[in-house]
Each structure stands twice: as C-alpha cells, then as structure tokens.
Amino acid sequence: MSQEYIAIFMFALMMLMLFTGQRVFGAIGAVATIAALALWGTGGQDITFSAAMKLMKWYPLLTLPMFIFMGYVLSESRLADDLYRMFHVWMGPINGGLAIGTIGLMVLVSAMNGLSVAGMAIGATIALPELLRRGYDKTMVTGVIQAGSSLGILVPPSVVLVLYAMIARQPVGQLWLAGIVPGLMMAALFILYIWIRCRIQPQLGPAMEDAHEVSRAEKIRLLGAGVLPLVIFAAMMVPFVNGWTSLVESSAIGALTALFVSVVKRRMTWKIFEDCTKQTLMISCMFMWIILAALGFGAVFDGLGAVKAIENLFTDQLGLSPWMILILMQLSFIVMGTFLDDTAMLVIVAPLYVPLVGELGFDLIWYGVLYTITTQIAYMTPPFGYNLFLMRAMAPPEISLKDIYTSIFPFVAVMVLALTIVMIFPELALWLPGYVYGN
C-alpha cells in the first residue's frame, strides 16, 4: 500500500473512532500504536515510548499548569467583577458603550488567563445580565460575549499557543508576541463594528442615563481595577522578554502574582484554592495525554514519509499552489470546528499540516497565528461550534438557540476579515517577535 493510502486510512480510522464517542487522546493514540505495530512489528512500540520520553523531558511543559492555575485563580476569585465595573462607569455614557467595554474586559481577562472558557464564563455571568438589564439588544450582546471570549486563545498567555508550540516545536515566547498585534487588531475591529452598528441603530445599545451619578473620584478609583491585569501581565512578561527569566520561571511568577493579588484583595479562600488546584490538575493531565498521543501519531507519519508524499500529491499531481493549499487547510479547520474543539483539531492535523506548511516555505510562527484565528472562527461556526453550546449552557432562558446562532454572523465576518489581513500582511504577526528577538 502506498504512503498516501496509509495516511488516508489512518485519518479515516481516527475520525471514525472520534465519531463513536471515544476520547480524543484514546482515538489518536490507538491509531498511532496500531499503525506502528502493523508497519514495523514489535519494534513499532519504541515510537510511542520515545514520544512519552520526549514529552517528559520537555521543560517548557511546566508552563501549562502554571497558566491554567493562574486563569482559574483569577476567574474563581471574581477579580473580573471590578474590571467590569470600571468599564461600566467609563464607557456606559455612549451608545453601545457597555458592549465596547465588554470587549475591553475580555482583552484584559485574556491577558490574565489565556483560556476562552474562562472568558465565556466571566462574560456570561457578569456582563450579559447587566447588558440585558440596561436594554441592550439580546442578539447583539450574545454575539459580543462569544466573540470577546474567543480572544482568550490569541492574546498571550494563550494556552492554545503553548500547545501549538509543543507540537510544532516552535518557541512559545515568539508565538505569544506574534499573537499580540493580531489579537488587539481583532478586538479593535470588534469595537469598531459595535460602535458603527450602535450609531446607526441606537436602540441596540442605549447609553446609560445614570452615568452622571458616579463621581469622578469613584471613576478614578475604579481605574485601579484596569491596572491590575496589566500589573499581572507585566510581572510575568517583562522579565521574560528582557531575558531575566526563562519561560517556565515567568509562568510561575504569573501564577504566584495572581494568587498574591487574590489573597491581598481577600478573594481567596481555602475552598477556592482547592477547586483551582483540582481543575488545574485535571486540565493539565488531559492536555498531556493529548500531546503524547499527537507526538506518537506524528512520529508514525515521519517514519512513513507521508508528509512529503502528500506535498507531491498537492503540488505535482494536482498542480495546487502553496497559497491554495494553505487556504484549503484553513477551510478544513473551520469544517472540523463544527464538531471538535481547538485541541482536538490541532492534534489531529498537526502531524500533517505543520511539516507541510514548513515544506511549502511558510513561517511556522505566522502559521500558528493563522491556526489560532481560524480556530476562533470555528468556535463560533454553526451547527456545532464550541462557543455556541457554551453560551447555550450559560445564557439566561430569554436567549434562545436561534438568538445565539443569529448573533455570531457579523462577528464571524469580522474574524474572517482579520484572518485575511494577517494572511496578506504576515508582518502583523512577525514584526514584534522579530523586533524583540532580533530576527
């Protein structure tokens, strides 16, 4: 059997197992193990063993539980309540101001935790009820919450970019820096859309009538809530960017700073600490199993030489240009995102896509940003986008599934625009890491 057919058979078997409800790491690992044993006999078991040893020896893996713990501490201790109050009093007096403030809240929350799920939880429990109470259009604000929460996987310290770095063997620091400008650009596009929409249709986002009741002294005091995530972010990133600490040391600083802030503000209890620790352990173990399975699957692909064979299929036999292949990859991510989460998508296609992108001559740091933006789009794409069902689970009863589906289309269009801009102008993602690292 040719390399192409073996590769297609492996992917088909893996997708079949996923459709039967098997866990992602189980499906991927089982296919990798079966293929290795079938191709190379008992010697094939060394492939998965080598993958496990490679994972255990990867020192940057320690960053994963640190950032997950930091995100849970900041989420569970309700530090985001103060942030939303700040945006409430400063942005409320303009049409759509609270929705714009919600996007700002999501950017700051993303800079503190790097998880889209945490952003969704904060937005749905803090911002959404207040927006509805203030008379904002329920369809628009539902889209605002979903779009804003998706920024958590692009703005550093993004856990998704850490996973991509591990699988693609790229520097995490450069990937984080690459995500900053596109992430802020996307947030700015969201804000611009909301502002224009509410200027044309003021009834969608009425201005706060009681804004004048908040004193200037109170407004200035609340600015401290906005400084807080910047302090946490700076405490973590400045030493790392300047070369004073390693990535692992910076992640520990971030986790300890978040814990210290929650204790100082008297938001940390033993119950919250215990819950954060348990959740961190569960999520970290899940990610480790998935990465292990992906590394084993990738090792089998490397042994087959399937990447080179598939590249020849696309470029020589089908005559596709590198850009056409890249666009097809992005479309496949959107299709997979209708029934898989970001981690599953990455580990399923990384053994094929990441080496193929390198063979086609594209920058893997830049591609990591493209992958993350496309994942954001897939999160919000019907019928089974991940964020759609998270919102359904957290939204109040008056918001129907139809409202949730309808709300996301303009924001998906904004995301597609952002993806197109980054594809046309790669320097948006590559300038900052190049400047910092002198490349």
Contacts in CASP RR format, 6 or more apart in sequence:
PFRMAT RR
TARGET T0000
AUTHOR 0000-0000-0000
METHOD contacts of the structure
MODEL  1
MSQEYIAIFMFALMMLMLFTGQRVFGAIGAVATIAALALWGTGGQDITFS
AAMKLMKWYPLLTLPMFIFMGYVLSESRLADDLYRMFHVWMGPINGGLAI
GTIGLMVLVSAMNGLSVAGMAIGATIALPELLRRGYDKTMVTGVIQAGSS
LGILVPPSVVLVLYAMIARQPVGQLWLAGIVPGLMMAALFILYIWIRCRI
QPQLGPAMEDAHEVSRAEKIRLLGAGVLPLVIFAAMMVPFVNGWTSLVES
SAIGALTALFVSVVKRRMTWKIFEDCTKQTLMISCMFMWIILAALGFGAV
FDGLGAVKAIENLFTDQLGLSPWMILILMQLSFIVMGTFLDDTAMLVIVA
PLYVPLVGELGFDLIWYGVLYTITTQIAYMTPPFGYNLFLMRAMAPPEIS
LKDIYTSIFPFVAVMVLALTIVMIFPELALWLPGYVYGN
1 9 0 8 1.000
2 309 0 8 1.000
3 304 0 8 1.000
3 305 0 8 1.000
3 306 0 8 1.000
3 309 0 8 1.000
4 306 0 8 1.000
4 309 0 8 1.000
4 310 0 8 1.000
4 313 0 8 1.000
6 35 0 8 1.000
6 39 0 8 1.000
6 304 0 8 1.000
6 306 0 8 1.000
7 301 0 8 1.000
7 304 0 8 1.000
7 306 0 8 1.000
7 309 0 8 1.000
7 310 0 8 1.000
7 352 0 8 1.000
10 31 0 8 1.000
10 35 0 8 1.000
10 297 0 8 1.000
10 300 0 8 1.000
11 348 0 8 1.000
11 352 0 8 1.000
13 31 0 8 1.000
13 34 0 8 1.000
14 27 0 8 1.000
14 28 0 8 1.000
14 31 0 8 1.000
14 297 0 8 1.000
14 348 0 8 1.000
15 348 0 8 1.000
17 26 0 8 1.000
17 27 0 8 1.000
17 30 0 8 1.000
17 31 0 8 1.000
18 24 0 8 1.000
18 27 0 8 1.000
18 340 0 8 1.000
18 344 0 8 1.000
22 30 0 8 1.000
24 290 0 8 1.000
24 293 0 8 1.000
24 340 0 8 1.000
24 343 0 8 1.000
24 344 0 8 1.000
24 347 0 8 1.000
24 348 0 8 1.000
25 286 0 8 1.000
25 289 0 8 1.000
25 290 0 8 1.000
25 292 0 8 1.000
25 293 0 8 1.000
25 347 0 8 1.000
26 289 0 8 1.000
26 293 0 8 1.000
28 290 0 8 1.000
28 293 0 8 1.000
28 294 0 8 1.000
28 297 0 8 1.000
28 347 0 8 1.000
28 348 0 8 1.000
29 48 0 8 1.000
29 292 0 8 1.000
29 293 0 8 1.000
29 296 0 8 1.000
29 297 0 8 1.000
31 297 0 8 1.000
32 47 0 8 1.000
32 48 0 8 1.000
32 293 0 8 1.000
32 296 0 8 1.000
32 297 0 8 1.000
32 298 0 8 1.000
32 299 0 8 1.000
32 300 0 8 1.000
33 45 0 8 1.000
33 48 0 8 1.000
35 300 0 8 1.000
36 43 0 8 1.000
36 44 0 8 1.000
36 45 0 8 1.000
36 47 0 8 1.000
36 48 0 8 1.000
36 296 0 8 1.000
36 299 0 8 1.000
36 300 0 8 1.000
37 43 0 8 1.000
37 44 0 8 1.000
37 45 0 8 1.000
39 300 0 8 1.000
39 304 0 8 1.000
40 47 0 8 1.000
47 296 0 8 1.000
47 299 0 8 1.000
47 300 0 8 1.000
48 296 0 8 1.000
48 299 0 8 1.000
50 299 0 8 1.000
51 292 0 8 1.000
51 295 0 8 1.000
51 296 0 8 1.000
51 299 0 8 1.000
52 292 0 8 1.000
54 295 0 8 1.000
55 61 0 8 1.000
55 288 0 8 1.000
55 291 0 8 1.000
55 292 0 8 1.000
55 295 0 8 1.000
58 166 0 8 1.000
59 248 0 8 1.000
60 162 0 8 1.000
60 165 0 8 1.000
60 166 0 8 1.000
60 172 0 8 1.000
60 247 0 8 1.000
60 248 0 8 1.000
61 166 0 8 1.000
61 288 0 8 1.000
61 291 0 8 1.000
62 248 0 8 1.000
62 251 0 8 1.000
63 162 0 8 1.000
63 172 0 8 1.000
63 247 0 8 1.000
63 248 0 8 1.000
63 251 0 8 1.000
64 159 0 8 1.000
64 162 0 8 1.000
64 163 0 8 1.000
64 284 0 8 1.000
64 287 0 8 1.000
64 288 0 8 1.000
65 280 0 8 1.000
65 281 0 8 1.000
65 284 0 8 1.000
66 248 0 8 1.000
66 251 0 8 1.000
66 252 0 8 1.000
66 254 0 8 1.000
66 255 0 8 1.000
67 113 0 8 1.000
67 114 0 8 1.000
67 157 0 8 1.000
67 159 0 8 1.000
67 162 0 8 1.000
67 251 0 8 1.000
67 255 0 8 1.000
68 115 0 8 1.000
68 159 0 8 1.000
68 279 0 8 1.000
68 280 0 8 1.000
68 283 0 8 1.000
68 284 0 8 1.000
69 255 0 8 1.000
69 258 0 8 1.000
69 276 0 8 1.000
69 277 0 8 1.000
69 280 0 8 1.000
70 112 0 8 1.000
70 113 0 8 1.000
70 157 0 8 1.000
70 232 0 8 1.000
70 251 0 8 1.000
70 254 0 8 1.000
70 255 0 8 1.000
70 258 0 8 1.000
71 112 0 8 1.000
71 113 0 8 1.000
71 114 0 8 1.000
71 115 0 8 1.000
71 118 0 8 1.000
71 258 0 8 1.000
72 113 0 8 1.000
72 118 0 8 1.000
72 275 0 8 1.000
72 276 0 8 1.000
72 279 0 8 1.000
72 280 0 8 1.000
73 255 0 8 1.000
73 258 0 8 1.000
73 259 0 8 1.000
73 262 0 8 1.000
73 268 0 8 1.000
73 272 0 8 1.000
73 276 0 8 1.000
74 80 0 8 1.000
74 109 0 8 1.000
74 112 0 8 1.000
74 113 0 8 1.000
74 118 0 8 1.000
74 232 0 8 1.000
74 258 0 8 1.000
74 262 0 8 1.000
75 113 0 8 1.000
75 118 0 8 1.000
75 119 0 8 1.000
75 121 0 8 1.000
75 122 0 8 1.000
76 272 0 8 1.000
76 275 0 8 1.000
76 276 0 8 1.000
77 262 0 8 1.000
77 265 0 8 1.000
77 267 0 8 1.000
77 268 0 8 1.000
77 272 0 8 1.000
78 267 0 8 1.000
79 112 0 8 1.000
79 228 0 8 1.000
79 261 0 8 1.000
79 262 0 8 1.000
79 265 0 8 1.000
79 267 0 8 1.000
80 105 0 8 1.000
80 109 0 8 1.000
80 122 0 8 1.000
80 123 0 8 1.000
80 126 0 8 1.000
81 126 0 8 1.000
82 222 0 8 1.000
82 224 0 8 1.000
82 225 0 8 1.000
82 226 0 8 1.000
82 228 0 8 1.000
83 105 0 8 1.000
83 108 0 8 1.000
83 109 0 8 1.000
83 225 0 8 1.000
83 226 0 8 1.000
83 228 0 8 1.000
83 229 0 8 1.000
84 102 0 8 1.000
84 105 0 8 1.000
84 126 0 8 1.000
84 127 0 8 1.000
84 130 0 8 1.000
85 222 0 8 1.000
85 225 0 8 1.000
86 222 0 8 1.000
86 223 0 8 1.000
86 224 0 8 1.000
86 225 0 8 1.000
86 226 0 8 1.000
87 98 0 8 1.000
87 101 0 8 1.000
87 102 0 8 1.000
87 104 0 8 1.000
87 105 0 8 1.000
88 98 0 8 1.000
88 101 0 8 1.000
88 130 0 8 1.000
88 208 0 8 1.000
89 211 0 8 1.000
89 214 0 8 1.000
89 218 0 8 1.000
89 219 0 8 1.000
89 222 0 8 1.000
90 219 0 8 1.000
90 222 0 8 1.000
90 223 0 8 1.000
91 97 0 8 1.000
91 98 0 8 1.000
91 100 0 8 1.000
91 101 0 8 1.000
92 98 0 8 1.000
92 101 0 8 1.000
92 207 0 8 1.000
92 208 0 8 1.000
92 211 0 8 1.000
93 207 0 8 1.000
93 208 0 8 1.000
93 211 0 8 1.000
94 100 0 8 1.000
94 207 0 8 1.000
95 198 0 8 1.000
95 199 0 8 1.000
95 202 0 8 1.000
95 205 0 8 1.000
95 206 0 8 1.000
95 207 0 8 1.000
96 136 0 8 1.000
96 194 0 8 1.000
96 195 0 8 1.000
96 198 0 8 1.000
96 204 0 8 1.000
96 205 0 8 1.000
96 206 0 8 1.000
96 207 0 8 1.000
97 194 0 8 1.000
97 198 0 8 1.000
97 205 0 8 1.000
97 207 0 8 1.000
98 127 0 8 1.000
98 130 0 8 1.000
98 131 0 8 1.000
98 134 0 8 1.000
98 136 0 8 1.000
98 205 0 8 1.000
98 208 0 8 1.000
99 131 0 8 1.000
99 136 0 8 1.000
99 140 0 8 1.000
99 141 0 8 1.000
99 144 0 8 1.000
99 194 0 8 1.000
99 198 0 8 1.000
99 205 0 8 1.000
100 191 0 8 1.000
100 194 0 8 1.000
100 195 0 8 1.000
102 123 0 8 1.000
102 127 0 8 1.000
102 131 0 8 1.000
102 141 0 8 1.000
102 144 0 8 1.000
102 145 0 8 1.000
102 148 0 8 1.000
103 144 0 8 1.000
103 147 0 8 1.000
103 148 0 8 1.000
103 187 0 8 1.000
103 190 0 8 1.000
103 191 0 8 1.000
103 194 0 8 1.000
104 187 0 8 1.000
104 191 0 8 1.000
105 122 0 8 1.000
105 123 0 8 1.000
105 126 0 8 1.000
105 127 0 8 1.000
106 119 0 8 1.000
106 122 0 8 1.000
106 123 0 8 1.000
106 148 0 8 1.000
106 149 0 8 1.000
106 151 0 8 1.000
106 152 0 8 1.000
106 187 0 8 1.000
107 148 0 8 1.000
107 151 0 8 1.000
107 155 0 8 1.000
107 184 0 8 1.000
107 187 0 8 1.000
108 226 0 8 1.000
108 229 0 8 1.000
108 230 0 8 1.000
109 118 0 8 1.000
109 119 0 8 1.000
109 122 0 8 1.000
109 152 0 8 1.000
109 229 0 8 1.000
110 119 0 8 1.000
110 151 0 8 1.000
110 152 0 8 1.000
110 154 0 8 1.000
110 155 0 8 1.000
110 158 0 8 1.000
111 155 0 8 1.000
111 156 0 8 1.000
111 157 0 8 1.000
111 229 0 8 1.000
111 230 0 8 1.000
111 232 0 8 1.000
111 233 0 8 1.000
112 229 0 8 1.000
112 232 0 8 1.000
112 233 0 8 1.000
112 258 0 8 1.000
113 119 0 8 1.000
113 152 0 8 1.000
113 157 0 8 1.000
114 152 0 8 1.000
114 153 0 8 1.000
114 155 0 8 1.000
114 156 0 8 1.000
114 157 0 8 1.000
114 158 0 8 1.000
114 159 0 8 1.000
115 152 0 8 1.000
115 153 0 8 1.000
115 159 0 8 1.000
116 149 0 8 1.000
116 150 0 8 1.000
116 151 0 8 1.000
116 152 0 8 1.000
116 153 0 8 1.000
116 379 0 8 1.000
116 387 0 8 1.000
117 149 0 8 1.000
117 390 0 8 1.000
119 148 0 8 1.000
119 149 0 8 1.000
119 152 0 8 1.000
120 145 0 8 1.000
120 146 0 8 1.000
120 149 0 8 1.000
120 387 0 8 1.000
120 390 0 8 1.000
120 391 0 8 1.000
120 394 0 8 1.000
121 394 0 8 1.000
123 145 0 8 1.000
123 149 0 8 1.000
124 145 0 8 1.000
124 390 0 8 1.000
124 391 0 8 1.000
124 394 0 8 1.000
124 395 0 8 1.000
125 394 0 8 1.000
127 141 0 8 1.000
127 145 0 8 1.000
128 141 0 8 1.000
128 142 0 8 1.000
128 145 0 8 1.000
128 394 0 8 1.000
128 395 0 8 1.000
128 396 0 8 1.000
129 396 0 8 1.000
131 141 0 8 1.000
131 144 0 8 1.000
132 138 0 8 1.000
132 141 0 8 1.000
132 396 0 8 1.000
132 398 0 8 1.000
134 205 0 8 1.000
134 206 0 8 1.000
134 208 0 8 1.000
135 205 0 8 1.000
135 206 0 8 1.000
136 204 0 8 1.000
136 205 0 8 1.000
136 206 0 8 1.000
137 203 0 8 1.000
137 204 0 8 1.000
137 205 0 8 1.000
138 398 0 8 1.000
138 399 0 8 1.000
138 403 0 8 1.000
139 403 0 8 1.000
139 406 0 8 1.000
139 407 0 8 1.000
140 194 0 8 1.000
140 197 0 8 1.000
140 204 0 8 1.000
140 205 0 8 1.000
140 407 0 8 1.000
141 407 0 8 1.000
142 391 0 8 1.000
142 395 0 8 1.000
142 399 0 8 1.000
142 403 0 8 1.000
142 404 0 8 1.000
142 407 0 8 1.000
143 404 0 8 1.000
143 407 0 8 1.000
143 408 0 8 1.000
143 411 0 8 1.000
144 190 0 8 1.000
144 194 0 8 1.000
144 411 0 8 1.000
145 391 0 8 1.000
146 379 0 8 1.000
146 380 0 8 1.000
146 387 0 8 1.000
146 388 0 8 1.000
146 391 0 8 1.000
146 404 0 8 1.000
146 407 0 8 1.000
146 408 0 8 1.000
146 411 0 8 1.000
147 190 0 8 1.000
147 380 0 8 1.000
147 408 0 8 1.000
147 411 0 8 1.000
147 414 0 8 1.000
147 415 0 8 1.000
148 187 0 8 1.000
148 190 0 8 1.000
149 387 0 8 1.000
149 390 0 8 1.000
150 376 0 8 1.000
150 379 0 8 1.000
150 380 0 8 1.000
150 387 0 8 1.000
150 415 0 8 1.000
151 183 0 8 1.000
151 186 0 8 1.000
151 187 0 8 1.000
151 376 0 8 1.000
152 158 0 8 1.000
153 159 0 8 1.000
153 160 0 8 1.000
153 161 0 8 1.000
153 342 0 8 1.000
153 372 0 8 1.000
153 375 0 8 1.000
153 376 0 8 1.000
154 160 0 8 1.000
154 161 0 8 1.000
154 179 0 8 1.000
154 182 0 8 1.000
154 183 0 8 1.000
154 186 0 8 1.000
154 369 0 8 1.000
154 372 0 8 1.000
154 373 0 8 1.000
154 376 0 8 1.000
155 179 0 8 1.000
155 180 0 8 1.000
155 183 0 8 1.000
155 184 0 8 1.000
156 173 0 8 1.000
156 176 0 8 1.000
156 177 0 8 1.000
156 179 0 8 1.000
156 180 0 8 1.000
156 237 0 8 1.000
157 176 0 8 1.000
157 236 0 8 1.000
157 251 0 8 1.000
158 175 0 8 1.000
158 176 0 8 1.000
158 179 0 8 1.000
158 372 0 8 1.000
159 287 0 8 1.000
160 342 0 8 1.000
160 343 0 8 1.000
160 346 0 8 1.000
160 372 0 8 1.000
160 375 0 8 1.000
161 172 0 8 1.000
161 175 0 8 1.000
161 176 0 8 1.000
161 179 0 8 1.000
161 368 0 8 1.000
161 372 0 8 1.000
162 172 0 8 1.000
162 175 0 8 1.000
163 287 0 8 1.000
163 291 0 8 1.000
163 343 0 8 1.000
163 346 0 8 1.000
164 170 0 8 1.000
164 175 0 8 1.000
164 346 0 8 1.000
164 350 0 8 1.000
164 368 0 8 1.000
164 371 0 8 1.000
164 372 0 8 1.000
165 171 0 8 1.000
165 172 0 8 1.000
165 173 0 8 1.000
165 175 0 8 1.000
166 291 0 8 1.000
167 291 0 8 1.000
167 294 0 8 1.000
167 295 0 8 1.000
167 346 0 8 1.000
167 347 0 8 1.000
167 350 0 8 1.000
167 354 0 8 1.000
168 350 0 8 1.000
168 354 0 8 1.000
168 364 0 8 1.000
168 368 0 8 1.000
170 364 0 8 1.000
170 365 0 8 1.000
170 368 0 8 1.000
171 365 0 8 1.000
171 437 0 8 1.000
172 247 0 8 1.000
173 240 0 8 1.000
173 247 0 8 1.000
173 433 0 8 1.000
174 365 0 8 1.000
174 433 0 8 1.000
174 434 0 8 1.000
174 437 0 8 1.000
175 365 0 8 1.000
175 368 0 8 1.000
175 369 0 8 1.000
175 433 0 8 1.000
176 237 0 8 1.000
177 241 0 8 1.000
177 432 0 8 1.000
177 433 0 8 1.000
177 434 0 8 1.000
177 436 0 8 1.000
178 365 0 8 1.000
178 366 0 8 1.000
178 368 0 8 1.000
178 369 0 8 1.000
178 429 0 8 1.000
178 430 0 8 1.000
178 432 0 8 1.000
178 433 0 8 1.000
179 369 0 8 1.000
179 372 0 8 1.000
179 429 0 8 1.000
180 432 0 8 1.000
181 428 0 8 1.000
181 429 0 8 1.000
181 431 0 8 1.000
181 432 0 8 1.000
182 369 0 8 1.000
182 373 0 8 1.000
182 418 0 8 1.000
182 422 0 8 1.000
182 428 0 8 1.000
182 429 0 8 1.000
183 418 0 8 1.000
185 418 0 8 1.000
185 421 0 8 1.000
185 428 0 8 1.000
186 373 0 8 1.000
186 376 0 8 1.000
186 414 0 8 1.000
186 415 0 8 1.000
186 418 0 8 1.000
189 414 0 8 1.000
189 417 0 8 1.000
189 418 0 8 1.000
190 411 0 8 1.000
190 414 0 8 1.000
193 410 0 8 1.000
193 411 0 8 1.000
193 414 0 8 1.000
197 204 0 8 1.000
197 410 0 8 1.000
198 204 0 8 1.000
198 205 0 8 1.000
228 261 0 8 1.000
231 257 0 8 1.000
231 261 0 8 1.000
232 254 0 8 1.000
232 257 0 8 1.000
232 258 0 8 1.000
232 261 0 8 1.000
235 253 0 8 1.000
235 254 0 8 1.000
235 257 0 8 1.000
236 250 0 8 1.000
236 251 0 8 1.000
236 253 0 8 1.000
236 254 0 8 1.000
236 257 0 8 1.000
237 250 0 8 1.000
239 245 0 8 1.000
239 249 0 8 1.000
239 250 0 8 1.000
239 253 0 8 1.000
240 246 0 8 1.000
240 247 0 8 1.000
240 249 0 8 1.000
240 250 0 8 1.000
241 436 0 8 1.000
245 253 0 8 1.000
259 268 0 8 1.000
262 268 0 8 1.000
262 272 0 8 1.000
287 343 0 8 1.000
290 343 0 8 1.000
290 344 0 8 1.000
290 347 0 8 1.000
291 347 0 8 1.000
293 347 0 8 1.000
294 346 0 8 1.000
294 347 0 8 1.000
294 350 0 8 1.000
294 351 0 8 1.000
297 347 0 8 1.000
297 351 0 8 1.000
298 350 0 8 1.000
298 351 0 8 1.000
300 351 0 8 1.000
301 307 0 8 1.000
301 351 0 8 1.000
301 352 0 8 1.000
301 355 0 8 1.000
302 351 0 8 1.000
302 355 0 8 1.000
306 352 0 8 1.000
307 351 0 8 1.000
307 352 0 8 1.000
307 355 0 8 1.000
307 356 0 8 1.000
307 359 0 8 1.000
308 359 0 8 1.000
310 352 0 8 1.000
310 356 0 8 1.000
311 356 0 8 1.000
311 359 0 8 1.000
311 360 0 8 1.000
314 320 0 8 1.000
314 325 0 8 1.000
315 321 0 8 1.000
315 322 0 8 1.000
315 325 0 8 1.000
320 328 0 8 1.000
322 360 0 8 1.000
322 361 0 8 1.000
322 362 0 8 1.000
325 356 0 8 1.000
325 360 0 8 1.000
326 357 0 8 1.000
326 360 0 8 1.000
326 362 0 8 1.000
326 370 0 8 1.000
326 423 0 8 1.000
329 349 0 8 1.000
329 353 0 8 1.000
329 356 0 8 1.000
329 357 0 8 1.000
330 370 0 8 1.000
330 374 0 8 1.000
330 419 0 8 1.000
332 349 0 8 1.000
333 345 0 8 1.000
333 349 0 8 1.000
333 371 0 8 1.000
333 374 0 8 1.000
333 375 0 8 1.000
333 378 0 8 1.000
334 374 0 8 1.000
334 377 0 8 1.000
334 378 0 8 1.000
334 381 0 8 1.000
336 344 0 8 1.000
336 345 0 8 1.000
336 348 0 8 1.000
336 349 0 8 1.000
336 378 0 8 1.000
337 345 0 8 1.000
337 375 0 8 1.000
337 378 0 8 1.000
337 379 0 8 1.000
337 381 0 8 1.000
337 384 0 8 1.000
337 385 0 8 1.000
337 386 0 8 1.000
338 378 0 8 1.000
338 381 0 8 1.000
338 382 0 8 1.000
338 383 0 8 1.000
338 384 0 8 1.000
338 385 0 8 1.000
339 384 0 8 1.000
339 385 0 8 1.000
340 348 0 8 1.000
341 386 0 8 1.000
342 375 0 8 1.000
342 378 0 8 1.000
342 379 0 8 1.000
342 386 0 8 1.000
345 375 0 8 1.000
345 378 0 8 1.000
346 371 0 8 1.000
346 375 0 8 1.000
354 364 0 8 1.000
354 367 0 8 1.000
357 364 0 8 1.000
357 367 0 8 1.000
358 364 0 8 1.000
363 426 0 8 1.000
363 430 0 8 1.000
365 429 0 8 1.000
365 430 0 8 1.000
365 433 0 8 1.000
366 422 0 8 1.000
366 426 0 8 1.000
366 429 0 8 1.000
366 430 0 8 1.000
369 422 0 8 1.000
369 429 0 8 1.000
370 419 0 8 1.000
370 422 0 8 1.000
370 423 0 8 1.000
373 415 0 8 1.000
373 418 0 8 1.000
373 419 0 8 1.000
373 422 0 8 1.000
374 419 0 8 1.000
376 415 0 8 1.000
377 412 0 8 1.000
377 415 0 8 1.000
377 416 0 8 1.000
377 419 0 8 1.000
378 385 0 8 1.000
378 386 0 8 1.000
379 385 0 8 1.000
379 386 0 8 1.000
379 387 0 8 1.000
380 387 0 8 1.000
380 388 0 8 1.000
380 408 0 8 1.000
380 411 0 8 1.000
380 412 0 8 1.000
380 415 0 8 1.000
381 408 0 8 1.000
381 412 0 8 1.000
382 388 0 8 1.000
382 405 0 8 1.000
382 408 0 8 1.000
387 408 0 8 1.000
388 404 0 8 1.000
388 405 0 8 1.000
388 408 0 8 1.000
391 399 0 8 1.000
391 404 0 8 1.000
392 401 0 8 1.000
392 404 0 8 1.000
395 404 0 8 1.000
421 428 0 8 1.000
422 428 0 8 1.000
422 429 0 8 1.000
433 439 0 8 1.000
END
